[in-house]
Amino acid sequence: MGVALHFDEFHLPAGAELWVTDADGLWQEGPYDFRDNNEHGRMATGDVPGEWAVLRLKVPAGLAQDVRLHIEGAAALFRDADGARGGSQPCHVDVACPEIQGWECQRDATVRLSIIENGGSYLCSGAMVNTTALDCRRYMLTALHCASEVTDEEFTLFKVYFNYERPECGDGNGLLNRRRTGVLRLADSDDIQGSNFQGSDFLLVEIEDAIPTSWPVYYAGWDASGSGSGAGVGIHHPSGDTKKISTFTQNTSSVSLGAFGSHWRVSWVDTETDHGVTEPGSSGSHLFNEEGLSIGTLSAGLSSCSNGGLGPGTGPDEDDYYGKMSYHWDDNPNPSDEKLELWLDPVGSGQTILHGAYPDMDAAVPCGPAQACEEIADVAQLAIGTGTEDRTRTRRTTKST
């Protein structure tokens, strides 16, 4: 049980601070301050456990008249808003477990999404992606079906959570205060027809506000050449839970989900810790090949921890389906100015393969080869951090409202 507050007017002057707590003050989020102001004036809090959300506002003398706050509504959340595991199936493998070795950068690219659509609150996954401009533009790629009916106003409440992962394998809680609220829709595959895909199912957005440099955030590389992969991983947030990793060791195969050859098919395997799969909330997460490059985003699948665990026909050996980066690139039935190629290759280089980077905004080329995963191994080991602002504990199952 939980609640999230939505503001249709939010403005704090410099020096003012707003904290959000539960009824007992044991859970807290903040401080919000002038850096959270946007021209559109909209803002959404995180998910507060319990039935009550308490706002605590601190304003310097003489500035009270400059505070403008108006709550337009609240989202009621169900299903374990403060539980210890987060509601995902038991076989999932935390990214703090041994399987993450060699995939730390891809872990740091993966994000958790909380999406308001038609008054409901939904969960998906995605990843930050690099562009050939190498300028660390705040682009995030996910699946269109996660937000196919989201309005422009609702995109201002779209929440992107970074580094939400456990500090130890199978133990501890992740931090949900590393969040940015509000994105700009840039392009999508324009292929949702009812409940069916007519293309590869992608959505590209730009995060409105700057991402603190103290957060270890990686801008993933990609391979849009159309090549599959013989091994790799998927990294995702099943049911909005802390970040998980699933492993495949057999060649991906090309399949059609509404359009010829639009998706990769993949099957997961047992690993040292358990048998990672995907589930609702994993949608939009990326499939990474042997080189650590994204080759697709999750559209659908039948994988589950147990046979029938997520409905008839689901099981640990069943397949999942990822919309191909190569199909996102230029093959969808979308307008010409929404082909992914135009956004991820803004300089017109013709490249279909690009490596990722950790941003260095002081560098001449902020997301260039000098910041690549292979060059900055230490960044992938940055601590998540502690502090009173890091106490947020919220989780819920996808499609709950």
PyMOL commands that set and color helices and strands:
alter all, ss='L'
color gray80, all
select helices_A, chain A and resi 34-36+64-66+98-100+104-109+144-146+152-155+238-240+325-330+336-338+340-344+369-371+377-381+388-390
alter helices_A, ss='H'
color red, helices_A
select strands_A, chain A and resi 2-11+17-21+28-32+43-44+48-49+54-58+68-77+110-117+120-128+139-142+159-162+179-181+183-188+192-193+196-197+203-207+222-223+232-236+244-248+253-255+263-266+286-288+294-301+320-324+353-354
alter strands_A, ss='S'
color yellow, strands_A
deselect
rebuild
show_as cartoon
